[in-house]
């Protein structure tokens, strides 16, 4: 059980039951051009990097994640509540 008390903030939580992220890759997940996919012309490894930049720089928010390899991942996006 978890309790999140947020003042003047909103959260979006995206969770999956996929393969998860290996411990060795967790520190690199938001790095530009990092990918675990085999090299090819269609894979750039830029998506999570761009998402983090958009959330942090454009919206003054934050994105974090929790993941256990073999069990899935949870991404938590925290944004300021502009209605407050």
Backbone bond lengths (Angstrom), bond angles and torsions (degrees), N, CA, C in turn:
res aa  C-N    CA-C-N  psi(-1)  N-CA   C-N-CA  omega(-1)  CA-C   N-CA-C  phi
1 X - - - 1.445 - - 1.520 108.91 -
2 X 1.323 116.14 138.04 1.460 119.42 178.29 1.521 109.31 -130.99
3 X 1.308 115.04 149.68 1.454 122.42 178.91 1.510 107.91 -126.17
4 X 1.321 116.16 120.48 1.458 121.44 177.27 1.519 108.72 -112.77
5 X 1.325 116.52 116.83 1.458 121.03 175.92 1.525 106.81 -105.47
6 X 1.302 115.30 112.76 1.454 120.65 -177.69 1.520 109.23 -119.89
7 X 1.304 116.50 127.66 1.452 121.74 177.02 1.523 107.19 -106.45
8 X 1.307 116.24 124.20 1.459 122.66 179.25 1.530 112.88 60.03
9 X 1.322 117.17 31.86 1.464 121.41 178.62 1.518 109.75 -139.35
10 X 1.319 115.94 157.33 1.463 122.88 174.27 1.519 108.15 -126.68
11 X 1.317 116.02 150.49 1.462 120.18 178.41 1.510 110.99 -124.20
12 X 1.323 113.68 144.18 1.458 122.56 171.05 1.518 105.49 -120.34
13 X 1.316 116.93 125.51 1.462 121.00 -179.06 1.521 108.33 -117.61
14 X 1.328 115.21 124.74 1.459 122.53 178.33 1.523 106.96 -116.89
15 X 1.323 115.75 121.49 1.457 120.70 -174.74 1.520 109.56 -128.63
16 X 1.326 116.13 144.17 1.455 119.93 176.22 1.521 110.25 -134.73
17 X 1.308 115.60 170.41 1.463 120.59 176.87 1.524 109.99 -116.76
18 X 1.333 115.13 33.77 1.464 121.46 -179.92 1.517 111.42 -75.75
19 X 1.307 115.52 -157.22 1.465 121.00 -174.91 1.523 113.03 -75.38
20 X 1.321 118.48 -19.16 1.456 120.41 -179.13 1.521 112.14 83.54
21 X 1.313 115.09 -173.44 1.463 122.02 -176.19 1.521 108.82 -119.54
22 X 1.313 116.23 128.56 1.465 120.48 178.66 1.520 109.97 -64.79
23 X 1.319 115.55 147.17 1.469 122.13 -179.04 1.528 111.67 -53.66
24 X 1.326 117.02 -40.80 1.468 121.62 -178.62 1.526 112.58 -65.13
25 X 1.329 118.15 -21.88 1.468 121.80 -177.66 1.528 113.58 -97.60
26 X 1.315 118.32 -10.79 1.469 120.99 -174.35 1.522 113.13 -59.66
27 X 1.315 117.73 -39.15 1.473 119.77 -178.40 1.528 112.25 -73.92
28 X 1.327 117.47 -13.37 1.473 121.04 -176.73 1.526 113.40 -105.03
29 X 1.325 117.93 -3.45 1.454 121.39 -168.82 1.533 114.08 -58.56
30 X 1.335 118.40 -32.03 1.466 121.28 179.53 1.529 112.61 -101.57
31 X 1.318 117.86 12.95 1.468 121.67 178.49 1.526 110.66 -80.28
32 X 1.322 115.36 141.65 1.469 120.37 178.30 1.517 109.86 -62.35
33 X 1.297 115.65 135.17 1.464 125.70 175.50 1.521 114.72 70.50
34 X 1.346 118.55 8.42 1.460 120.00 175.69 1.527 109.54 -78.95
35 X 1.307 116.80 131.72 1.456 122.46 175.35 1.519 109.47 -148.57
36 X 1.300 115.56 151.47 1.468 120.44 174.15 1.518 110.45 -101.39
37 X 1.317 115.90 -1.72 1.468 121.27 -179.68 1.522 110.26 -79.30
38 X 1.333 116.83 150.35 1.473 119.29 174.67 1.528 109.84 -59.18
39 X 1.294 117.02 144.46 1.470 121.55 -179.21 1.512 111.51 -57.54
40 X 1.306 114.40 135.64 1.462 121.05 173.50 1.521 107.61 -161.68
41 X 1.308 116.46 172.05 1.457 120.80 -178.15 1.526 112.20 -72.78
42 X 1.327 118.46 -20.88 1.465 120.86 -176.19 1.526 113.29 -93.92
43 X 1.307 118.79 -9.57 1.462 121.59 -178.18 1.521 109.30 -107.04
44 X 1.355 116.25 118.88 1.466 119.00 -178.26 1.524 113.13 -110.76
45 X 1.345 118.52 -19.66 1.451 120.74 -178.52 1.515 113.24 68.23
46 X 1.312 117.82 34.33 1.462 120.96 -175.53 1.534 112.55 -111.47
47 X 1.310 118.62 -12.75 1.471 122.29 -171.93 1.516 114.21 -58.91
48 X 1.319 118.97 -56.24 1.472 119.95 -176.87 1.528 111.23 -66.26
49 X 1.304 117.36 -32.73 1.469 121.98 176.11 1.530 109.92 -61.42
50 X 1.331 116.63 -46.83 1.467 120.53 -179.46 1.522 111.55 -67.76
51 X 1.319 117.61 -39.86 1.460 120.88 178.10 1.526 109.63 -58.87
52 X 1.323 117.42 -47.27 1.470 121.12 179.96 1.529 110.94 -61.15
53 X 1.313 117.70 -43.81 1.475 120.64 179.34 1.523 111.66 -62.49
54 X 1.325 116.75 -43.65 1.472 120.29 -179.98 1.525 110.59 -63.29
55 X 1.325 116.90 -46.14 1.459 120.76 -178.94 1.528 110.97 -64.86
56 X 1.317 117.31 -46.36 1.470 121.20 -176.06 1.523 112.95 -74.82
57 X 1.319 117.38 -50.23 1.461 120.97 -173.91 1.529 113.46 -80.87
58 X 1.321 117.25 -44.92 1.466 119.90 -175.93 1.525 113.04 -81.70
59 X 1.339 116.83 -33.32 1.460 120.35 -173.77 1.527 113.95 -114.38
60 X 1.337 117.39 0.44 1.471 122.53 179.19 1.528 112.08 56.10
61 X 1.326 115.52 36.71 1.452 121.45 179.47 1.515 111.29 -112.33
62 X 1.322 115.20 -158.76 1.457 120.89 -179.72 1.524 108.88 -150.54
63 X 1.315 116.04 155.58 1.453 121.86 174.12 1.521 107.85 -133.95
64 X 1.314 115.56 132.29 1.453 122.23 176.76 1.525 107.50 -132.16
65 X 1.310 116.17 172.02 1.455 118.63 176.92 1.517 111.20 -148.42
66 X 1.308 113.85 158.74 1.455 123.16 172.40 1.515 105.21 -128.63
67 X 1.313 117.04 138.11 1.447 119.40 -179.27 1.518 110.64 -154.77
68 X 1.316 114.57 140.78 1.452 120.97 173.30 1.523 106.61 -124.74
69 X 1.319 115.74 121.24 1.460 119.93 -176.89 1.528 109.74 -58.88
70 X 1.305 115.16 130.69 1.456 121.59 -178.66 1.517 113.82 91.66
71 X 1.341 117.13 -7.55 1.469 119.66 -176.96 1.519 114.38 -125.76
72 X 1.318 119.33 -17.97 1.459 120.62 178.93 1.507 113.49 122.61
73 X 1.332 114.70 -176.17 1.459 121.77 -175.86 1.516 110.50 -138.43
74 X 1.325 115.02 155.75 1.458 122.01 174.17 1.519 107.14 -133.18
75 X 1.331 117.00 123.82 1.457 123.15 175.88 1.519 108.22 -106.18
76 X 1.330 116.04 131.67 1.458 122.24 -177.27 1.526 108.30 -117.62
77 X 1.318 115.82 115.88 1.461 122.30 178.13 1.527 106.80 -103.63
78 X 1.327 116.37 124.08 1.463 121.74 178.83 1.521 107.91 -115.76
79 X 1.332 115.47 125.28 1.458 121.84 -177.45 1.527 110.04 -126.16
80 X 1.333 116.59 148.56 1.472 118.32 174.83 1.525 109.09 -65.04
81 X 1.336 115.59 143.60 1.459 121.09 176.77 1.518 108.04 -84.70
82 X 1.296 116.59 105.60 1.467 120.90 -176.40 1.527 112.28 -74.86
83 X 1.331 117.22 -7.65 1.461 121.11 178.21 1.517 112.60 -86.51
84 X 1.327 117.59 -4.68 1.479 121.74 -178.00 1.509 110.21 -96.99
